[in-house]
Amino acid sequence: MPRNEYQADLVDLRQDVVAMSETVAERLEMGLTALETGDKELAGEVINGDDEINQLYLDLEKQCTDLIALQQPVAGDLRFIAASFKIITDLERIGDLATNLGEYAQTADNDIFPSVDIQKIGETTLAMLDSAMEAYAEEDRELCYTVNDRDDDLDEECEIASGTVVRELIEGEQLGDTEIEPFMEDVSRLLLTIRDLERVGDHAVNIAARALYMIDNNDELIY
Amino acid sequence: MGRERYRDRLATLRTDIVLFGELVVERYESAVAAAANGDLREADRIVRGDDEINRRYLELEGDCIDLIARNQPVAGDLRLITASFKILTDLERIGDLATNLAERTEYRSGVHPAVDIESLGLAAGEMVDAAVDAYEDDDPAACRSVAVDDDSLDSDCEATTERIIRELLAEQTAGDSDGRTVDTATRGLLTVRDIERVGDHAVNIAARTLYMLDTDDELLY
């Protein structure tokens, strides 16, 4: 492969990874909206769309290994391809978590505790994903650290939300026997929702950590 | 690199990943025991050992990339190397989860009474073991059985979460709630979440192994 074609392939790879992240972010947003509005059709769209993300993921993985094998890239190029290779795994997992949100939206009433603001937590995760991808696309090391710091806030928000659920359970009105079972379902789903959003944040940090390793060979955020 | 040397390096890579898997499982099982027994000394050892796991992780990742770049592997070899590359990430995360359990350990105190940490925790550990064995032995049936085990781990985790919630509702009736109840419940919920996540990583490892063996992506997502 001529040199300029190789350079063009690198540019393509970056664009394709960014495009995948946009698809994933869109699904996450749809999942959150479905939770908020109880729109079961929208929830179904998120669930059905997961196949597309999975396919995208395997295609990109192949692009990465082909580039490494055929071009034997070194230094910066190699770090870029290896980073892309890792980042797509995180994106695929965020896609899975968006699918989970779709499933919760189909099965549960997610508004049992209005004091738990799932949408706000969701917005934080979306912003983190966006910054992490910008850090990768623009090679912005500062932004990598920003995402990492943001995750501490997110973890705290999630912990407060779980604590609120626990407190509401203790302090809430007592339930009759027939009300308990559906309520338990809803509470479990809500706790899972919080857990999954926290996990989206972890994946955003993984992306930022990989981006930093790619930019500066700096592994300080990787673990 | 000569052909023979290349084959050696592939075999070494696989052995190294298996050893790394064993190291991570050992840490994780110790973390479960420490959390169950309230053993702070052991917990501290696990937290401090995470650096070693992280270092080894990046080294092995470098080995994978180096093998791809130098040998342009195709088909089965390439799948072995990419599987190894991805499995490493899962193993490193299991190490992180062991650290989480260790950090949440409280002096001479177990986890929430509704959480049977030894049984849940060890079930997840055995899944990781089984997944790493499947990778070592090229065993597709073992990959699928890890996925099956994960369904029962998930339902055990869900049942445990429900028990915590039920106890909170009972607490409410008794009217003796305080900050401690909330902390213990939150800690219990986080512990269950981490164990369930260990199971997910075991499935990822099994899924990658199956993809490596049969180009079968049924478990991959």
Interface residues (C-beta under 8 A of the other chain):
Chain A: D50 N54 L58 E61 T65 I68 A69 L70 Q72 P73 V74 L78 A82 F85 K86 T89 E92 D96 E159 S162 G163 V166 R167 L169 I170 E171 G172 Q174 L175 I180 M184 V187 S188 L191 R195 D219 I222 Y223
Chain B: D50 N54 L58 E61 I65 I68 A69 R70 Q72 P73 V74 L78 T82 F85 K86 T89 E92 D96 E158 T161 E162 I165 R166 L168 L169 E171 Q172 T173 S177 T181 V182 A185 T186 L189 L190 R193 D217 L220 Y221
